[in-house]
Amino acid sequence: MPDKHLAVIEILMSVATMTRLKHGCMGSDIYEQSGDRQKILYMEKWQSKEDMHRHIRSDLYLRVLNAIELANEPPEICFHEGSETTGIELIEAIRIESKVKGDM
């Protein structure tokens, strides 16, 4: 669906723009693959694990999660920290911990 694809791109572009201004953000980029299966790659690079976790707990990051909900198929989510790679479970753990502590 082109409209849904465009909505995801618009959400991610607004998030990327604001994310680049956040403390510890070293970059935020969006890449698109054209053709029959329009894929989107959204990347963020953070100076520290703490900066990235703070961002994942933020209201701004909810927009990324909303964009994920619009996906036509389950997205591939990867977090690379040194030699360790995790996925959506990292988002869940950080956001649940934040709710328990009352940070959200």
MOPEBEL-V437402 format. One record per run of one state. SS is the DSSP state (a for helix, b for strand, c for the rest). FROM is the first residue (numbers start at 1). TO is the last residue. If there is no record, write none. Layout:
[[SS	FROM	TO] [SS	FROM	TO]]
//
This chain:
[[c	1	1] [a	2	19] [c	20	24] [b	25	33] [c	34	38] [b	39	46] [c	47	48] [a	49	57] [c	58	58] [a	59	69] [c	70	78] [b	79	81] [c	82	83] [b	84	86] [c	87	87] [a	88	101] [c	102	104]]
//
